Amino acid sequence: MSLSTSRQQFLAYESHAEQDIHYKRKGGVFISTCICICFVIFAALIASLVGIIVYYITYYKVSQQSDDFWNEAEPFRKSSKPSPDLRLPSIITPSFYRLKIKADLETSTFTGEVLITIRASKKTTEIILHSKNLSINENVTLTEQTYQNVPTSKFKREINATDIVATTEPTDSTVVNYNGTVSTVSIPTSEVNNVTLENDTIIPTLPSNAETTATTNVPVLETTMTSVKEVTLSNVRDIKLKNMEFSTGDRLILHLETPLTPNVDYTLHMAFHGEILNTLTGFYKSTYKEDNVDKQFGVTQFEPTSARAAFPCFDEPAFKAKFEISIAHRQNISVLSNMKIAAQEPIDSEPGWQWTHFDRSVQMSTYLVAYVLSDFKHLETSYISKDNVTKPIRVWARPSLIKNAKYALSIIPKILAFYEDVFGLPYALDKVDLVAIPDFSNGAMENWGLITFRETTLLYDEKEGVPRLKQHVAIDVAHELAHQWFGNLVTMKWWTDLWLNEGFATYIEYVGVNHITPEWNILESLTRDKMNLLKNDALKNTSPVSRQVVDASEISQKFDEISYNKGANLIRMLNHTISYELFRDALLLYLKKWKYQNAEENDLWDAMSEATKSDPSLKGLSVKEFMNSWTRQPGYPVVNVNRDYDTGYVTFQQELFRNSPELSKNKDLKWRIPISYTTMDVPTGNWSTKPKLWLNEKTLRPLLPVNQTQALYVNVDAIGYYRVNYDQRNWELLNAALESKTISSPITKAQLIDDAFNLAKAGRLNYSYALGLTTCVIDGEDSKIVWETLLDNIYYLMSNLRATSGYIYFQDYMKLLLKKQLEKVNYGLDKPKNDNEAFLIENLVVSECLVESSRCIKWTKDEFEKLIANPDSTDLPNYLRSLVYNMAIKHGGRREFELLWDLYLNATEPNTQHTILSNLPATRVESLITLLLEKSLTDIPNQSASILWAVDPPVGTKIAQEFLMERFDQVYEKFTKIDTFMFPIVLNSAFGNIATNADLDKLKRFALQNKEKLMPMSQTLQKIIDSAVLRINWIKKYSAGINEWLKQYVTENATHNHTNTTPAPTLTQNITINITPSTSPTSSPLLDI
Ligand SMILES: [Zn+2]
């Protein structure tokens, strides 16, 4: 699965919710003065005592309650033990599903029948499987199947082609017909004899009610066979069911009268029906407009745990089985599934209906089963796979958009061919369909052979030609195709190792896109994403890549940036550590060994160890120990590098890196860190990302061949998943190299800037160093990764300084930084030279507009008016259109809002719709913000509803918070019904920018009040809280000093002519940012350098 682009990443914090304490008033009594005095004294004593007791009880109560919820280590205080209903018992395993579904989109209902072949590994009287929101007919049957081979010399087989009878998993010698029958068993080979066989071939049929032993017969179609050696007889015996029970964890428990015999096949038959829901999960339906007519389609989205809502099944990734699927549907729509269509036939009893039967699948997990019912059209191509088979590739979309499928269609064969080379195995199925779904939750889903996408991640409008959108398509297609090996062919054993699927697919997607479009330098984007992730992975409650799932809600929470991006970057680090050749050898070993099975991370490390044995330079490397130190511990380290300039010894010291120093204390974590290094005067062509040292203990003090004047650079190309901090003198040497343009690698520049800003944020480096490094772009910088990294870090300052008096200096400073490069690219008014320049320009102009330059405000206003007057005008480059909408909405009022809303209503192209919708929440008009939030509950397709919550702080977020708190039940109901991923987006949109303690307390009170409902989003909530605490402390600590630095810098440089000179202040000028003392002083020795 790939995440939706609207799935926002969360930023970070802590305090204690206040409790309302109520005292009850009591009545009085009349008594004498003396008694009264004594009593008063006595009462005073008692009162004091009571007061003290009440105080302590209250205090105790408050701290207990706060602690109960906001416990620092386990905020939602979840048990570390998995809940007992989380897993199915492993003693029963399915091997085959015969699934028949009759789907009626018009009545939004489906009926189904499933026969599951199961085996028990030991005696049991219980069969436990999954079923969710399904009505199961009571006549569940269970049949025991035994097989016996009988030699014979006569053969005659009989088939009734129209009689669709479900089957059990056949033996090797069984012939399965596409209509679902098993027609014969033993296939003759050599001797030639015209023989017939009477009544001795087998179809396991639905059992009768009586508990009998019987041999079943096959109806007629006489065939002449050449020879027969033996046939298999099957005995069928019914097992009586005592009762059926629906239990917690979506479990369906069947209690049997007699126990199952181990290692014997049983066929479990169930009929069921359910609703096709208007959600984005399970088997759901939605509509789209074509020529102003509403059209319906039905689609499945089963990952992670929704197959059980479509048919009763053993819905865990390790219960792989083969599937034979038939769908009954109206003849005016078509149906697709994982496998090729085997046969179609009308249903005589129901005119206008037909069965579509699909080939039997390969061994696969339930979450990969899929079917789509629609009237979509397709474009088709094919490729010849490694095993020399021509395999059709089809891209499907609604008829009016099918023209936009060309780009995807052009890249799929190239990516598949490349992956077959990388993985050494052909694509396993004999076709692949990719379908653009008009209403879809995630970016895309890798169902084997039937990959589903949002329209915006599969379709690309060549005419519009927005490079960013093209790149999104390439990335998502490459991701889902990578899953056809990593995920589908070899699957994680359990969701604990989801990262194996997602981390690998994410890494390989970049490698795949880099292969087909090297000019994008897409691997730079992987590095940039890593830098962004390092920020969130330094939050207080970040979690490890490989983490145990203890309850069902945690499964969907694992689809996060840690599983995807951290997983990808850890695998990349391993690749660079052992070399690409050995890495690929290991992949081949791993995939070959585990294909059609399930594996866990240590299985991958074993393959890597096996492959690295041959390399003497890796002798002694335990891949398992190395990688487990990264996947099983939360967060990551900073490597502190301190050089002894006289002796040449360099001390490398590792410690946990957190966004604030107090969070790193007393955390005795250790990583096995591959250390690559070079010096800045070495030409980049001679740099190597292979480690020269290993920092396995806390410290290491080698003698390095680096002289005093050389700048030492550690973690070459930012491949290692860690940050590096240097001593002051080395920082100055690095800065000098940056200033003198000795550093030509854009990644290195970006890495130094990113490390410096985040070390400063964590109190490990003075901010003047980080800000000083930014001036390296002031004379112009063409690299997009340098700008992206720089601007990402500066946006953090921007959002935090926005409410401070120094914000005006920040605005001026930004204008200074951007000026030269913006002039160089003529503010994006000329056609960009290539896609990378378009990405860069978009970023620069957006930044200029964010700090509200008068040029930008005027230009966007004019452009908006031109667009409204002539929507088809092509004067404005398409990639800047979103920005123009945004500024028009932000600086306009009701008129602009309504004009844009009308544009949305008239738009037919999904990317245009998305662009408009995502900019509407930028409005600052309170009533319009509320209007949008209301619309999110009613008027918007499910997939876009959460976009309307992407409001701007502070006005928008304040209104969103109030709206959410006041109408919590309604909002919660709406979004959690769609799927498990939507409500966390809403939460983050409303609360993700908290910058005051008052707002933080408000959030905590809200969370306490709705604790039960919010429990499944505990990780999102904790991220929001961690980042808010960080932000609040940051503002307190740094804003004054940074504002002062900016003021001084802007004042000194305002009069400079920037066209030819670089404004100066850098770290060498020794401007130090003063930090406002806080109650928790930082401990870093490097704080004040
Ligand atoms: Zn994925």
Residues whose N, C-alpha, C, O or C-beta is under 5 A from the ligand:
A	BS01	ZN	M1 S2 E502 A505
